[in-house]
Amino acid sequence: MTPETLLPAVITDEVLAQYETVIGLEVHCQLLTESKLFARDRNLFGTEPNTNIGPLTIALPGTLPKVNRKAVEYAVRLGLACGCEISRKTIFDRKNYFYPDLPKGYQISQDKSPICDKGGVTISVKNEEGKLVEKVIRFHHIHLEEDAGKSVHDGSDTETLLDYNRAGTPLVEMVSEPDLRSAEETGAFVTEIRRLVRYLGISDGNMEEGSLRCDVNISVRKRGAAEYGTKVEVKNMNSIRNMMRAILFETKRQVTALESGDTISQETRMFDVETGQTFGMRVKETMNDYRYFPDPDLSPVIISEQWLSEIRSHMPSLPQELREKFTNVYGIPAYDAAVLTDTRELAAYFEAVCANTKHYKSASNWLMGPVKSFLNEHGGEISAFPIKPEALAALIDLTEDGVISNSVASQKIFPAMLASPDESPADIASANNWLQNSNTNELETLVEEVIASMPDKVAAYRKGKKGLIGLFVGEVMKKSNNTADPKLVNQLLARKL
């Protein structure tokens, strides 16, 4: 099957601007339970094909499912984080369809009574003036279901291999309302969901491994129209970048079709990563095609007030809550707070630094600057960062108190701490004679030497080229091996010149 090429050579921005894109998402998120949703088989990614399977996973006769309590707890945790209504009594249904990677011939899911209802996620997006504003993307519901197996195409036109390791893996499916209006908003939405499930500890959110996958429902309509257009579903988007590319292509494809007098078919489409185009796969099924009915082998799940209170009491601080705390308690800018709450571990490290220093903005600058550069260069997470929070706080205090200069701290002591994490920054500075020199007599001597060595620059400075002060300061700093107090050097130079 080849991608369709329905786009004209040129489609003007003026034509596109007449239309509005309407997007709804179905986000499938694998849960980090040790076993599967209804079987004791291991829930583990990356093992040899068909090694994490048992009688129930491959649907041997006489096997009966039993619900994984931890998976239910994780789903409730997600619902609480999203402000959902938690169903006190929920049942599982059979979703009937035949596909080779579905051994039972049906998928156990939830239809009429999902575990979480309504709720939503807040994202930050730019408005027409380019300013960041918050927007709530609502959920219709969140339900639990089991994953299917995986079909592996080995390049042959005649053979497909089946790996049932994934079959039965617990999923939560988050079904949004059609509140999204652009590829950018959709990218921000999925990014926030991925951050949220990682904060909650219920999923690793790795899209490249299939832990987080999206089905994107896309339609277009004339701006100001009340009725939605005919939607198409683009299946199994496993990266945010490709999802955004698919939305942009599909928007143009649908607008082109409507402008040409064609109609949009309700269908399921796939995205070709190489060409950046979508192509038709099959006519979209309706709910009736799946013949949902309650699974007779599973009892209803009752969530008591006691159980719900217990789950609620173990909820961690969430990204939005921490962003507000960082701006209100620590007084750092909203941009800094957004960066520092990107992961739960980074936010915790920042708070641990702030517990040992009062220079909160400096702590933010260090984490967003030298620390982040180190992590990017070494491809690691903050959990693997060698310098302990209290040691970084001590380095910040030495700098802010004028004991060492900023340049010495970042260029000399910080690298030394990375190499010897157990050695304190004060000891490193003292052993290497990197303590900042505030001795006026010694610095006056260095200032006079620099002035004497640059008579032409001194003359130019005195004729009005005041910008040369930076040159003089730099020369003094070199002579002092970067240990001179820059503020005192500036004062001495200004007076001598």
N, C-alpha and C positions, 0 to 999 in steps of 0.2 A: 504494500500500500504506500503510495507516495503522497507527500503533502500537496494540498491544493494551492494553486497560485491565483487567487481571486482578486488580489489587490491591483489597482491600476498603477501605471507608471508614476503618477503623481496624484496625491489626494491632499487638497489644500487644508491648512489649519482653519481657514474660515468655515469650511464645510464641517470639519470635525467639531468645531466650537458650537455648532447648532445642536449637537447631540450630547446627551448625558449618559455616562456608563453607570450601570447598576450592577453591583457585585455582592454576592453572598458566598460564604465559605463553609465547607464541611472539613473540619480539621481532625484528622485521625492521629491520636497520640498513644503510642505503646507505653504501658505502665511497667515500672521497675519492680515487679514482684519476682520472687524466686521461682515460682511455678506458674503454670498457665491458669486461665480463668476458670476452667471447670475440670482440670486434670492435674495430677501431681508431676507431670513431665516438666523438665527444667525450662525456664524461660531465659534463654541465653543466646546472645547474638554471636555469630562468627565461628560456630562449631561445624564439624563435618556434616554434610547433608544427611538428613533422616536419622540423626542420632538422638535427638530430643523428642522422641515420639513413643507413645505407648498405645495400649488397646483403644482407649477412648479417642485419642487424637486421630487415629486412622479408622475410627468408626467400626470396630469389630462388634458383632452382634452381642447383645446382653450387657454392654457397658452403660453405666449411668453417670451423669455429670453431678458435680458438687461445687457450689460457688466458692470462689476464693475470697475470704473475708477481707484480706488486705487490699484487694483490688476495689472492693466496695468502699473501703475506708479512703483510698486514694481519690476515688471519684467524688466522694463527699467533700474531701479536702479541697479539691479543685472548685467544686460548686460554692463552697463558703468563700473562697478567695475571689470568686467572680460575683458575689452577691446574689446567688441563685436561691430559689426556693427548693429545699431538699424534700424529696418525697419520703414520707414515713413508711409507705408500703409500695414496693415496686416489684414488678414481675418481668420475666424474660420471655421473649417470643422467638418463634422460628421464622426466619426469613428464607423462603424456599427458592432456590435456583440451582441449576446444574452447571458446574464448572470443574474441570479436572483437579484444581488445587483445593477443592472443598469436598473432603472425603465423605461427609455425612449426606451431602446433597442439600444441606441447609446450613445457615449460619445462625447461631444463637445471638440474638440482639435484643433491643428494647424498642417497642413501637408505641403503644398507647400510654405507657406509664414510665417515661424516662426518669432516671434517678435525680436529675437536676433540671429545674425549669426556670426560664427567663435569665436574668442577670446580664452581665456584660463586662467589657474590658475598655479601659480608657487609654487612648493613644494621643500622641502629640503630633500634629501636622501643621504645615504652613498654610495660612490663608492666602487670599488673593494679594494682600499687601506684603506677603513674605514673612509675616510674624507667626511664631509658634502659638498654636491654640490647642486646647484639649477637646477631644471628641469621643463620645461614648459609642462603642459598637456593641449593639445588643445581641444576646444569644436568644434563639428560640428555645433551645434546650440543650442539655448534655446527656448523652446516654452511654451505657456500658455495652460492649459487644466483644466477641472473639474475632481475631484476625484470621484470614485465610492463609493457605500455604503459598508457595512461590513457584511460578512457572519459569523455567530457565531455558532460554532458546540458545542452543550452542552454535548457531550459525547455519544449521541445516534447515532446509525447507520442509523436511519430512518428520523431524523429531523434536519433541519438547520434553525436557526433563522436569521432574517434580520433586521439590524439596518441601517436606511437611514440617520442618522444624518450627516454622513461624505459625503454623495452624494452631489455633487455640490460644495464642498470645493475647493477654487482656488489653483492650483498647478503650479509651474514651473518645467518643466522637462529639465534637463541639459544632453545633449547627448554628450559624449566625443568621440574623435577620439581614435583608438586603440593604444594609446601611452604608456600605463602602462605595466610593464614587471614583476611585482612581487606582492605578497600579501602586502609586506611592502610599496611599492610605492602606492598601492591602498588605504591602510589605511591612509597614509599621505595625499593623495588627498581628501578623504572624510572628514578627520579631518579639512583640510584647507577650504573646502566648508562650513562645519558646522560653523567654526569660522567666515567666511565671511558673511553668511546670518545673523548671530547674530549681527555682527558689523553694518550691514546695517539696522537692525531693521525690517527685512521683515519676519523673521521666528524665532521660538524658537529653531529649529534644534534638538528637542528631539526625538531621534531615538526610545527610549522605548515607546513613545506615538504614533509613526508612523508619526511624522511631517517630518521626513527625512527617506526615504527608497531608497534602491538601487537594481536595476536589474544588474547583473554582467554577461557580455559576455566574455567567456573564450575559448581560443583555444591554441593549441601547434603546434610548427613546429620545424624542425631541425634547429639548429643554422646556420646562413648564408643563409637560404632559403629565396627567395623573396616572394613566395606565402604564404598567410595566410592559416592556417588549418581550418577545419570545426568547427564553434563555437557552443557552447551551452549557453543557458541563464539560470542563477540561479536567481529565482525571489524573490523579497520582503525581502532582507536582512535588518534586523532592528537593527543590532549592528555591529560596526566596527570589533570587535573581531570575531564574527561568520562569517562575510564576508571574513576575512582573512583565517579562518579555511576552509571555502568552497573552496576558490581558491587553497589552498594547496592540499586538497583532490582531487579536480577536475583535477588539473595538473597531479597528480600521476595516476588517473584513465585513463585519455586520453593517457598518455605515455604508460601505461601498455597495453591498447588496441592496440595501434599502434605497439608496440614491439611484440605483439602476432599475428600480421597480420590482426587484425580486423579493421573496419572503424568506424569513429565517426559519429553518427547521429545528424543532426541539430534538436534540441529539447529544450523544456523548462523543467527545473529540479527544484526540491525543495531541501532545506537543512534540515537535521534532526539534531537538536541541541544536542540530547542525544547521538547519535552515531558518530556525526561529519562527516557524509557521505551525499552525494547528491543522489537523486533518480529521475527517469524519471516521468514526469507528463503528458506531451502531446507533439505531434509533433509541432514544431515551426511554427506559422502562418507566412504568407508572407503579404506584404503591400496590395496585391490585395484582400486578404481574408477580409480585413476591408472595402472595397468599399468606400474609402474616396470621399466625394464631399462637396463643399461649403455649409455651413448651410444657407438655404434661409431665416431664421428668424433673422439673425444678419447682420447688416451693417458693412462694413469695418471700422477698427479703424485707424484713421489718427493721426499721431503724428507730430505735427507742430514743427518748430524750436523753437518757443517761449516756448512751453510746455517742450521740451527737455532741453532747457537752464534752465528753472525753476527747473527741476528735478536735473540737474547737479549742480546747485548752492547750493542744500541742501544735497549734498553727504558728509558723514562723512569721517574723516581720516581712511584709511584702514590699516590692519595689516602690510602689506609689507612696506607701507609708514612710519608707526610708528617705525618699527624695524630699518629702515635706520635712522630715526630721533634720536632714542635713542642711537644708536652707534656713530653717527656723532656729535650730539649736546651735549649729556650728557656724551659721552665717556665711556659708559659701554660696556662690552664684548657682542658679538653676542648672546651667550648662554643666558645671562641675558635678553637681549632685546626680545628673543623668548619667554621666560617664562613670562615676564611682559606684553606682548601683547596677551597673551592667550585669554583674554576677553577684550572687549571694556572698561568695568568698571574698571578692574585692571589697564589698561594702563592710564586711566584718573586719577585714584588715585595716581599713580606714578608721573604723571606730576604735580598734585596738591601739592605733597610733595616737588618736585623739585622747584616749584615756591616759596617755603618758606625756602629753604636751598640750599647751593652751594655744599654740600657734596653728589654728585649724586650716587657715587658707594656705599656709606654707606646706602643711601636710598634704593638702589637696594638690598643690603644685608639684610636689615631689612624686606623688603617685601617678599623676597624669603626664609627668615629664620623664625623669630618669628611670623610674621603676617600670612604667609602661614600655619605654624603649627597650629596656633589658628583656622584658617578657616577650615583646614582639620579635626581637632578635634571636631569642633562644626557643621560640615556639612553645613557651610554657604558660602555666596558669599561676595565679598568685599563691596557690597552695604549695608550689614548688620553689617559691622565691626564697633565697637563702637567708636574707636579713630579717631578723625578728622585728615585730612592730615597735617594741620598746627601744631597740637599738636605733631604728630610723628616727624615732622621736627624740632620742638623745642627740643625734646628729643635727636635727632641726633646731633644737634648743641651743646648741653650740653656735650655730650660724646666726640665729636671731639675737643671741646675747652678745654677738660681736667677738666671740672667742676665736672663731675661724671665719675666713671670708667665704662668700658663696662659691667663687671659682675653685678654691681649694676643696671645699666640701664636695662639689659635684665632679670635679676632674681628678682628684687625688684620693680623698678619704673614702668616697662612695665605692670606687673600684677596689680599694684595699679591703673594705668591709665585705664585698662580694667574694673576694678571695679568702678572707679569714673572718667568717661570720661571728665567731665566738669572741673576737677582740673588739673592745669598745672603741667608739670613734674618738673619745678623749685620749685614750692610750695611743691610738694610731697617730693622732695629731702631735702629741707630745714626743713620741719616739722619733718622728721624722722632722721635728722642728717646724711644724706647719701651723703652730698657734699664731693668731693674728698679732702683729706688732703694733702696739699703740704707744710706744715710747717716743715722745715728741722729739727728744734730742737726736735719737738715731734716725728718725724719719727726716728731720730737718737736714741732716748731713746728706742723705740720699737725694732730697729735693734740690739742694744746692749743687750737687754733682750733675744732676740732669740738666738744670738750668745753665750751668757753665758749659756743658757739652753741646748745647744747641742755641748759640747766640742769634742765628738768623731767625729761628722760630720764635725766640723770645721777642725779637724786634717786631715780627709780624703780629704777635699776640698783642703787644702794646700799641700797635697801630689800629687795632680793632678786630682782628681775627680771633675772637674769643673761643671759637670752636676748637682751637688747638689745645685747649685744656685737657681734652681726652688723650691727646698724644703724650703730653707730659705725665699724666697719671699712669698711662700704660708703661712708660719707661721706668717710672719709680717702682711700679709693681713688679716689673721684670727684675730690677736690681734687688728687690726684697724677696725674690723667689715666691711672689704672690702671697706673702704673709703680712704685708702692710695693711693697715686699716684704711680702706679707700676714702671714707668720709674725712678722716684726719688728713690724708694726703691732699685731698681737694682743698681743704681749708689752708693748709700750709702753702700750697702752690699759689692759691689766689692772693695770699698775703705777700709772698716773695715776689710774684710777678708784678 
